Amino acid sequence: MGGVTELFFIMVLIATAAFAPLGYFIYKYTQKNGDPFGETEPHGDSPSFVNDLAETAIHFVKSKLGKK
């Protein structure tokens, strides 16, 4: 009978580990009135150093190619 009890607890631990991400997502989703990840902006609307650097590099290459 001890084997059945051990197996039961092991299965409960595996199920807890398997469904923990789902439970966390449901918790976060219901926490902020349907915003699971808080306030997010659409891609490209916020200024970024990397985007500015890429735009500068693109304009530099275009200017060098345009002079030839």
C-alpha positions in Angstrom: 0.0 0.0 0.0 3.0 2.3 0.6 3.9 2.1 -3.1 0.5 3.5 -4.2 0.8 6.4 -1.8 4.3 7.2 -3.0 3.2 7.0 -6.6 0.3 9.3 -5.8 2.5 12.0 -4.3 5.0 11.7 -7.2 2.2 12.2 -9.7 0.9 15.2 -7.8 4.4 16.7 -7.9 4.7 16.1 -11.6 1.2 17.6 -12.3 2.1 20.7 -10.2 5.3 21.2 -12.1 3.4 20.7 -15.4 0.6 23.1 -14.7 2.5 25.8 -12.8 3.1 28.0 -15.9 -0.6 27.9 -16.8 -1.6 28.9 -13.2 0.9 31.7 -13.2 -0.4 33.1 -16.5 -4.0 32.9 -15.3 -2.9 34.7 -12.1 -1.1 37.5 -14.0 -4.0 37.8 -16.5 -6.6 38.3 -13.8 -4.4 40.6 -11.7 -4.5 43.7 -14.0 -7.9 43.6 -15.6 -7.0 41.5 -18.6 -3.5 42.9 -19.1 -1.2 39.9 -18.4 2.0 41.7 -19.0 1.1 45.2 -17.9 1.3 48.2 -20.2 3.0 47.3 -23.5 3.5 49.5 -26.5 3.2 48.3 -30.1 6.5 47.4 -31.8 8.3 50.5 -33.1 6.6 53.2 -31.1 9.2 53.5 -28.4 12.6 55.1 -29.1 15.5 52.7 -28.8 19.3 53.2 -28.9 19.6 50.1 -31.1 17.0 51.3 -33.6 18.6 54.7 -33.8 22.0 53.1 -34.3 20.6 50.9 -37.1 18.9 53.9 -38.8 22.2 55.8 -38.6 24.1 52.9 -40.2 21.5 52.5 -43.0 21.7 56.2 -43.8 25.5 56.1 -43.8 25.6 53.1 -46.2 23.0 54.7 -48.5 24.9 58.0 -48.6 28.1 56.1 -49.5 26.4 54.0 -52.2 24.7 57.1 -53.6 28.0 59.0 -54.1 29.4 56.4 -56.4 
